[in-house]
Amino acid sequence: MSYFIQIGAGAGDQDARVNFKDGFTNFIKNKELNKNDKILLVEANPLNIKKLKECWKYYENIKICNLALVDKNFSEKNIKLYYTEDDKPCYQAASLFYDHVKKHYPSSKILELNTKTEKINSFLRTEVGNNNIEYLAIDAEGIDFDLIMDIDFSNFEIQNISFEVLHLNLIQKNKIKDKLMNNGYSYFGKGFDPHGYDLMFKKKMNLYLWVKTKFFVRKLKK
């Protein structure tokens, strides 16, 4: 049994604005899963849950969690989620950070709602435990860096991790790269985002991969 996990699931492949494409969703729907494999989707925005359920209505062994996963520095059980009605119907830019939404919609009225939080390590321990995580996709609209830097990779069997780099600066990208390398991961190409904003790292390391990943600068500067 393996888990396929998406943090920041949005509305899946229900958004017409991106031609009904979502990298993780398209990947899973085109992949032949084993009957015991499980799909675990995490989405902070309750306004997207109905569409997310519609997206996956024909799939078994799936769990949708309406949560904002956070790092250990968050102590609140609930947190504000910022969004704008101009981002309807799927609220792709909704974020825990006001400035993140304002950057995408500078002339829009920014609204807020409360959403439950859970620390990412606690969530993975509870939901997955010692089971294999074949793919972990993270697109958390502004807190990707905090989540990855907080994951205790020694406690989880994560084979592949895809994460968005669009909103990360070069220092953050290199810190993530160093952490992943220290835990036996190497750069494996583009991640799930269809626009090329994600990177994929794989739990595999040898001398060639170490050099390739260590001096992977060109894409990090983009």
KOLKEGU-575484 format. One record per atom (N, C-alpha, C, O): x, y, z; residue in one letter. Coordinates in pm, whole numbers, padded with zeros to 5 digits, always signed. Layout:
XYZA ...
END
This chain:
+00084-00120+00000M +00000+00000+00000M +00087+00124+00000M +00183+00135+00077M +00053+00218-00087S +00124+00344-00094S +00025+00460-00089S -00090+00447-00130S +00073+00573-00039Y -00007+00694-00034Y +00039+00791-00143Y +00157+00802-00174Y -00059+00860-00199F -00035+00968-00294F -00100+01091-00234F -00223+01097-00223F -00019+01189-00194I -00068+01299-00112I -00049+01433-00184I +00057+01461-00240I -00154+01513-00182Q -00147+01648-00238Q -00186+01749-00131Q -00298+01747-00081Q -00093+01835-00097I -00118+01943-00002I -00138+02072-00080I -00047+02120-00148I -00258+02127-00071G -00295+02239-00156G -00365+02187-00280G -00324+02217-00392G -00470+02108-00259A -00536+02038-00369A -00624+02130-00453A -00663+02094-00564A -00656+02247-00401G -00741+02339-00476G -00875+02279-00509G -00944+02226-00422G -00913+02286-00637A -01037+02227-00684A -01010+02110-00779A -01096+02069-00856A -00888+02057-00772G -00852+01947-00861G -00853+01993-01005G -00797+02097-01039G -00918+01915-01091D -00923+01950-01233D -01056+02015-01272D -01105+01995-01383D -01113+02093-01181Q -01244+02154-01205Q -01237+02301-01247Q -01342+02364-01264Q -01119+02356-01264D -01105+02498-01294D -01088+02521-01444D -00987+02482-01502D -01188+02583-01506A -01184+02609-01650A -01074+02708-01688A -01027+02707-01801A -01033+02792-01594R -00932+02894-01623R -00797+02833-01659R -00716+02897-01726R -00771+02711-01614V -00646+02642-01647V -00675+02519-01731V -00604+02419-01725V -00784+02529-01812N -00822+02422-01905N -00844+02289-01835N -00813+02182-01889N -00898+02296-01714F -00931+02177-01636F -00809+02086-01615F -00819+01964-01617F -00695+02151-01596K -00571+02076-01575K -00517+02100-01434K -00511+02213-01386K -00478+01994-01372D -00405+01999-01245D -00304+01886-01251D -00341+01770-01270D -00177+01920-01236G -00071+01822-01259G -00085+01695-01177G -00077+01585-01231G -00106+01710-01047F -00119+01593-00960F -00243+01512-00997F -00236+01390-01009F -00357+01580-01016T -00481+01512-01050T -00468+01436-01181T -00507+01319-01189T -00415+01502-01283N -00397+01436-01413N -00304+01317-01403N -00327+01214-01467N -00199+01330-01324F -00104+01220-01305F -00172+01098-01243F -00156+00986-01292F -00249+01120-01137I -00315+01009-01068I -00421+00946-01158I -00432+00823-01163I -00499+01028-01227K -00606+00975-01310K -00554+00898-01431K -00628+00820-01492K -00429+00919-01466N -00369+00845-01577N -00277+00733-01530N -00212+00668-01611N -00274+00712-01399K -00187+00609-01343K -00271+00492-01293K -00378+00510-01236K -00220+00371-01316E -00289+00252-01267E -00244+00226-01124E -00133+00179-01100E -00331+00256-01030L -00300+00237-00889L -00331+00095-00846L -00417+00029-00904L -00260+00049-00745N -00294-00078-00682N -00422-00060-00602N -00452+00051-00558N -00496-00167-00581K -00626-00157-00518K -00620-00106-00374K -00718-00052-00323K -00505-00123-00309N -00492-00077-00171N -00428+00061-00158N -00418+00114-00047N -00386+00120-00270D -00326+00253-00264D -00429+00356-00221D -00548+00342-00247D -00382+00459-00153K -00472+00562-00100K -00432+00700-00150K -00313+00732-00162K -00533+00780-00180I -00514+00919-00222I -00558+01008-00107I -00671+00997-00058I -00469+01097-00065L -00496+01185+00048L -00482+01330+00000L -00374+01372-00042L -00590+01405+00007L -00593+01542-00043L -00618+01639+00071L -00708+01619+00154L -00539+01745+00075V -00551+01846+00180V -00577+01981+00114V -00500+02025+00029V -00685+02046+00154E -00720+02176+00100E -00771+02266+00212E -00864+02230+00284E -00709+02383+00226A -00743+02473+00337A -00873+02548+00313A -00943+02582+00408A -00905+02575+00187N -01020+02659+00156N -01149+02578+00149N -01165+02496+00059N -01242+02598+00244P -01367+02522+00242P -01452+02549+00118P -01539+02468+00084P -01429+02662+00051L -01505+02696-00069L -01470+02605-00186L -01543+02601-00285L -01359+02531-00176N -01317+02441-00283N -01355+02295-00260N -01341+02213-00351N -01402+02262-00142I -01423+02121-00108I -01529+02055-00196I -01512+01940-00236I -01637+02126-00227K -01742+02068-00311K -01687+02031-00448K -01715+01923-00499K -01610+02120-00508K -01553+02090-00639K -01450+01978-00630K -01438+01898-00722K -01377+01974-00521L -01278+01869-00504L -01346+01732-00494L -01296+01633-00548L -01457+01727-00425K -01533+01601-00416K -01587+01560-00552K -01591+01442-00585K -01630+01658-00630E -01678+01630-00765E -01565+01575-00852E -01585+01482-00929E -01449+01633-00838C -01332+01591-00914C -01300+01443-00893C -01264+01372-00987C -01314+01395-00769W -01271+01261-00733W -01386+01166-00703W -01366+01065-00636W -01506+01196-00751K -01625+01120-00711K -01624+00975-00754K -01694+00893-00695K -01546+00941-00855Y -01544+00803-00903Y -01430+00721-00843Y -01406+00607-00883Y -01361+00778-00747Y -01244+00711-00690Y -01272+00662-00549Y -01334+00730-00467Y -01224+00540-00523E -01230+00485-00389E -01096+00509-00318E -01001+00558-00379E -01091+00474-00193N -00967+00489-00115N -00913+00633-00122N -00793+00656-00134N -01005+00726-00113I -00965+00866-00117I -01017+00938+00006I -01128+00911+00053I -00936+01030+00059K -00976+01109+00174K -00944+01255+00148K -00833+01289+00107K -01043+01341+00170I -01027+01485+00151I -01032+01553+00287I -01128+01536+00362I -00929+01628+00319C -00919+01695+00449C -00923+01845+00430C -00838+01902+00361C -01020+01910+00492N -01029+02055+00488N -00948+02112+00604N -01000+02140+00712N -00818+02129+00577L -00722+02172+00679L -00618+02264+00617L -00590+02258+00498L -00562+02350+00701A -00442+02424+00665A -00326+02358+00739A -00317+02369+00862A -00238+02292+00667L -00122+02234+00731L -00020+02344+00756L +00005+02428+00670L +00040+02342+00875V +00132+02448+00916V +00258+02385+00975V +00264+02264+00999V +00357+02468+00997D +00481+02421+01059D +00472+02438+01210D +00373+02487+01263D +00578+02398+01278K +00577+02396+01425K +00568+02533+01489K +00540+02543+01608K +00591+02640+01412N +00587+02775+01468N +00444+02827+01485N +00423+02928+01553N +00347+02760+01424F +00206+02799+01441F +00151+02730+01565F +00166+02609+01581F +00087+02806+01650S +00030+02748+01772S -00123+02750+01771S -00186+02680+01850S -00183+02831+01681E -00328+02846+01679E -00394+02721+01619E -00341+02659+01526E -00510+02685+01673K -00587+02573+01619K -00669+02615+01498K -00711+02531+01418K -00691+02744+01486N -00759+02800+01369N -00677+02917+01318N -00608+02985+01395N -00685+02940+01189I -00608+03048+01131I -00688+03115+01020I -00775+03052+00961I -00659+03240+00992K -00730+03312+00887K -00676+03271+00750K -00555+03259+00729K -00769+03250+00658L -00736+03224+00519L -00787+03342+00437L -00904+03379+00448L -00700+03399+00357Y -00736+03517+00278Y -00768+03477+00134Y -00704+03389+00077Y -00869+03545+00078Y -00908+03516-00060Y -00984+03636-00115Y -01012+03731-00042Y -01016+03631-00242T -01097+03735-00303T -01199+03672-00395T -01172+03570-00459T -01317+03733-00402E -01422+03682-00490E -01381+03694-00637E -01437+03625-00722E -01286+03780-00667D -01238+03793-00806D -01159+03671-00850D -01125+03658-00968D -01129+03583-00757D -01054+03461-00787D -01148+03340-00802D -01102+03226-00808D -01278+03366-00809K -01376+03258-00829K -01356+03194-00966K -01303+03258-01057K -01398+03067-00982P -01472+02985-00886P -01384+02894-00801P -01435+02825-00712P -01254+02894-00826C -01169+02793-00759C -01061+02851-00669C -00983+02775-00611C -01055+02981-00656Y -00973+03048-00555Y -00829+02993-00551Y -00780+02949-00447Y -00762+02998-00667Q -00628+02943-00678Q -00526+03019-00594Q -00425+02962-00553Q -00552+03147-00566A -00455+03229-00493A -00483+03239-00344A -00411+03311-00274A -00584+03171-00293A -00615+03177-00150A -00493+03136-00068A -00424+03041-00103A -00468+03208+00040S -00345+03186+00114S -00362+03225+00261S -00454+03298+00297S -00271+03176+00344L -00266+03217+00484L -00205+03356+00497L -00205+03414+00606L -00153+03409+00387F -00086+03539+00390F -00163+03641+00306F -00185+03620+00187F -00202+03749+00370Y -00277+03857+00303Y -00199+03909+00181Y -00256+03926+00074Y -00069+03934+00199D +00012+03993+00092D +00022+03903-00029D +00036+03950-00141D +00015+03772-00006H +00023+03678-00118H -00098+03695-00211H -00082+03698-00333H -00217+03708-00152V -00338+03726-00233V -00335+03864-00298V -00372+03880-00414V -00292+03965-00221K -00291+04104-00272K -00194+04117-00390K -00218+04197-00480K -00088+04040-00389K +00009+04044-00498K -00056+03999-00629K -00029+04055-00735K -00142+03898-00619H -00209+03846-00738H -00330+03930-00779H -00363+03939-00897H -00395+03992-00679Y -00515+04072-00705Y -00502+04207-00635Y -00571+04232-00536Y -00415+04293-00686P -00387+04420-00616P -00504+04516-00606P -00506+04600-00516P -00602+04505-00696S -00716+04598-00694S -00841+04537-00634S -00947+04599-00636S -00831+04417-00581S -00948+04345-00532S -00966+04361-00382S -00872+04390-00309S -01089+04342-00337K -01119+04340-00195K -01079+04203-00140K -01124+04100-00190K -00995+04203-00039I -00948+04078+00019I -01038+04040+00136I -01059+04118+00228I -01091+03918+00129L -01180+03865+00232L -01107+03761+00316L -00996+03719+00282L -01169+03720+00424E -01104+03621+00509E -01207+03526+00568E -01324+03559+00585E -01161+03408+00599L -01242+03309+00669L -01149+03228+00759L -01027+03231+00742L -01206+03157+00853N -01126+03077+00944N -01120+02932+00896N -01218+02878+00846N -01004+02871+00913T -00988+02731+00878T -00905+02661+00985T -00820+02723+01048T -00930+02534+01005K -00858+02457+01106K -00715+02431+01061K -00686+02421+00942K -00627+02421+01159T -00486+02393+01129T -00443+02261+01192T -00502+02213+01288T -00339+02206+01135E -00271+02091+01194E -00127+02094+01150E -00097+02125+01034E -00038+02063+01240K +00105+02062+01207K +00134+01946+01113K +00080+01837+01128K +00221+01972+01016I +00240+01877+00908I +00294+01743+00955I +00252+01638+00906I +00388+01743+01050N +00442+01615+01098N +00338+01535+01173N +00330+01413+01158N +00257+01603+01252S +00150+01536+01324S +00048+01477+01227S +00000+01365+01245S +00016+01553+01124F -00080+01507+01023F -00029+01381+00953F -00103+01285+00937F +00096+01382+00911L +00151+01267+00840L +00161+01145+00931L +00137+01032+00888L +00196+01168+01057R +00202+01055+01151R +00065+00992+01170R +00051+00869+01173R -00036+01076+01183T -00172+01026+01207T -00230+00957+01084T -00288+00849+01095T -00214+01019+00969E -00280+00969+00848E -00202+00858+00777E -00261+00771+00715E -00070+00863+00786V +00012+00771+00707V +00093+00675+00794V +00107+00558+00761V +00145+00726+00904G +00226+00643+00993G +00352+00595+00924G +00426+00676+00867G +00377+00464+00927N +00497+00407+00867N +00477+00360+00724N +00567+00301+00664N +00361+00386+00668N +00333+00341+00531N +00410+00424+00429N +00452+00536+00456N +00428+00367+00312N +00502+00432+00206N +00422+00548+00144N +00304+00534+00115N +00490+00661+00126I +00434+00774+00051I +00504+00776-00084I +00621+00814-00093I +00434+00737-00186E +00496+00730-00319E +00521+00869-00375E +00628+00897-00430E +00421+00957-00361Y +00436+01095-00407Y +00374+01189-00304Y +00264+01167-00255Y +00449+01295-00274L +00399+01404-00190L +00410+01532-00271L +00520+01574-00306L +00297+01594-00302A +00293+01718-00379A +00253+01833-00288A +00151+01826-00218A +00333+01939-00288I +00306+02054-00202I +00294+02181-00286I +00389+02220-00355I +00178+02243-00281D +00155+02373-00345D +00066+02452-00250D -00056+02457-00267D +00129+02513-00151A +00055+02570-00038A +00046+02722-00040A +00022+02784+00063A +00067+02783-00157E +00045+02926-00175E +00110+03012-00067E +00042+03085+00006E +00241+03003-00057G +00313+03094+00031G +00382+03031+00149G +00469+03094+00209G +00345+02906+00186I +00411+02845+00302I +00483+02715+00264I +00514+02633+00351I +00509+02696+00135D +00577+02576+00088D +00712+02558+00157D +00746+02449+00202D +00787+02666+00166F +00920+02661+00228F +00910+02615+00373F +00984+02527+00416F +00818+02675+00450D +00804+02642+00592D +00765+02495+00611D +00815+02429+00702D +00676+02445+00526L +00633+02307+00539L +00746+02209+00511L +00769+02115+00587L +00817+02231+00401I +00925+02138+00365I +01036+02141+00468I +01090+02036+00504I +01071+02259+00515M +01179+02269+00613M +01139+02209+00747M +01225+02177+00829M +01010+02193+00771D +00962+02139+00898D +00944+01987+00894D +00940+01923+00999D +00932+01929+00775I +00907+01784+00766I +01026+01707+00823I +01142+01734+00788I +00997+01613+00909D +01100+01525+00964D +01110+01403+00872D +01042+01303+00892D +01197+01414+00772F +01206+01309+00670F +01253+01176+00727F +01228+01071+00668F +01320+01178+00841S +01367+01053+00900S +01251+00967+00952S +01269+00847+00975S +01135+01027+00971N +01019+00954+01025N +00921+00907+00920N +00824+00838+00952N +00944+00944+00792F +00847+00910+00689F +00916+00853+00566F +01027+00893+00530F +00849+00758+00502E +00901+00694+00381E +00843+00765+00259E +00746+00719+00199E +00904+00879+00224I +00858+00958+00111I +00951+00932-00007I +01070+00963+00000I +00898+00876-00114Q +00982+00839-00229Q +01005+00955-00325Q +01115+00971-00379Q +00903+01035-00347N +00911+01148-00441N +00840+01268-00380N +00733+01255-00320N +00900+01386-00397I +00837+01507-00346I +00841+01615-00453I +00947+01645-00509I +00725+01673-00480S +00711+01782-00577S +00666+01906-00502S +00575+01900-00420S +00731+02019-00529F +00694+02141-00458F +00710+02262-00549F +00793+02264-00639F +00627+02364-00523E +00628+02485-00603E +00745+02575-00562E +00772+02594-00443E +00814+02631-00662V +00927+02721-00634V +00899+02863-00680V +00983+02951-00663V +00782+02886-00738L +00752+03016-00797L +00767+03130-00698L +00814+03238-00734L +00727+03110-00572H +00727+03217-00473H +00847+03211-00378H +00850+03281-00277H +00946+03128-00410L +01062+03114-00322L +01178+03198-00375L +01198+03208-00496L +01255+03257-00283N +01376+03326-00326N +01491+03226-00336N +01476+03110-00298N +01604+03272-00386L +01716+03180-00412L +01768+03117-00283L +01806+03000-00282L +01771+03194-00173I +01818+03141-00045I +01727+03027+00000I +01775+02923+00044I +01596+03047-00009Q +01502+02944+00031Q +01515+02820-00056Q +01511+02707-00005Q +01530+02839-00185K +01544+02725-00276K +01667+02642-00241K +01662+02519-00239K +01775+02711-00213N +01899+02639-00180N +01890+02570-00044N +01947+02462-00025N +01819+02630+00050K +01801+02564+00180K +01719+02437+00165K +01749+02335+00227K +01615+02443+00083I +01535+02323+00058I +01620+02218-00011I +01617+02101+00026I +01695+02260-00112K +01781+02166-00183K +01878+02098-00089K +01895+01976-00095K +01942+02174-00002D +02039+02117+00092D +01972+02020+00189D +02027+01914+00219D +01853+02056+00237K +01783+01966+00329K +01747+01835+00261K +01765+01727+00317K +01695+01844+00141L +01657+01723+00068L +01779+01637+00037L +01773+01514+00050L +01888+01699-00003M +02010+01623-00031M +02060+01552+00095M +02102+01437+00089M +02055+01621+00207N +02100+01562+00334N +02014+01443+00376N +02054+01361+00459N +01895+01435+00319N +01806+01324+00350N +01799+01222+00236N +01709+01137+00233N +01894+01231+00143G +01906+01129+00039G +01825+01153-00087G +01802+01060-00164G +01781+01277-00109Y +01702+01309-00228Y +01788+01379-00332Y +01881+01452-00299Y +01755+01355-00458S +01824+01422-00568S +01722+01482-00664S +01608+01437-00672S +01766+01583-00735Y +01679+01652-00831Y +01641+01556-00944Y +01727+01487-00999Y +01511+01553-00976F +01463+01456-01074F +01386+01521-01189F +01326+01451-01270F +01386+01653-01196G +01319+01721-01306G +01202+01806-01259G +01190+01839-01142G +01115+01839-01353K +00999+01921-01322K +00899+01842-01240K +00885+01720-01254K +00828+01915-01152G +00725+01852-01070G +00591+01850-01139G +00583+01848-01262G +00483+01851-01061F +00350+01830-01114F +00288+01951-01183F +00201+01934-01268F +00330+02070-01149D +00264+02188-01205D +00278+02190-01357D +00389+02182-01409D +00166+02201-01431P +00172+02198-01577P +00245+02318-01638P +00284+02313-01755P +00263+02424-01560H +00334+02543-01610H +00484+02537-01580H +00559+02628-01617H +00528+02432-01515G +00670+02417-01486G +00717+02489-01362G +00837+02513-01347G +00624+02524-01270Y +00661+02597-01150Y +00706+02506-01035Y +00749+02554-00931Y +00696+02375-01054D +00732+02279-00949D +00862+02206-00983D +00896+02188-01100D +00933+02164-00879L +01049+02077-00895L +01017+01943-00830L +00942+01936-00732L +01075+01836-00885M +01058+01702-00830M +01192+01652-00778M +01293+01659-00847M +01191+01601-00655F +01308+01536-00597F +01272+01392-00565F +01161+01363-00521F +01367+01302-00587K +01346+01159-00570K +01440+01103-00463K +01555+01145-00452K +01390+01007-00385K +01473+00944-00280K +01570+00847-00347K +01551+00725-00348K +01674+00906-00402K +01776+00828-00472K +01902+00913-00479K +01895+01031-00512K +02016+00853-00448M +02139+00931-00449M +02257+00844-00489M +02273+00732-00440M +02340+00895-00577N +02470+00838-00610N +02561+00955-00645N +02517+01070-00639N +02684+00930-00681L +02779+01039-00704L +02733+01131-00817L +02741+01253-00806L +02684+01071-00926Y +02638+01152-01039Y +02521+01242-00996Y +02519+01361-01025Y +02425+01181-00927L +02308+01257-00884L +02344+01363-00781L +02285+01471-00779L +02441+01333-00696W +02486+01430-00597W +02543+01554-00666W +02508+01667-00631W +02630+01532-00765V +02691+01645-00838V +02584+01721-00915V +02581+01844-00912V +02496+01647-00982K +02389+01710-01060K +02302+01798-00972K +02264+01909-01011K +02270+01749-00854T +02180+01823-00764T +02253+01935-00692T +02199+02045-00677T +02375+01909-00647K +02453+02007-00572K +02476+02134-00653K +02471+02245-00600K +02502+02116-00779F +02535+02231-00862F +02421+02267-00956F +02440+02323-01064F +02302+02234-00910F +02181+02267-00985F +02147+02413-00955F +02076+02443-00859F +02198+02503-01040V +02183+02646-01014V +02094+02713-01115V +02015+02801-01079V +02103+02673-01240R +02031+02743-01346R +01882+02749-01318R +01823+02857-01326R +01820+02636-01286K +01676+02637-01262K +01641+02706-01131K +01533+02765-01118K +01731+02699-01033L +01702+02762-00904L +01696+02913-00918L +01627+02979-00840L +01765+02969-01013K +01766+03115-01031K +01642+03165-01103K +01615+03285-01105K +01566+03074-01163K +01448+03118-01238K +01337+03160-01144K +01230+03199-01190K 
END
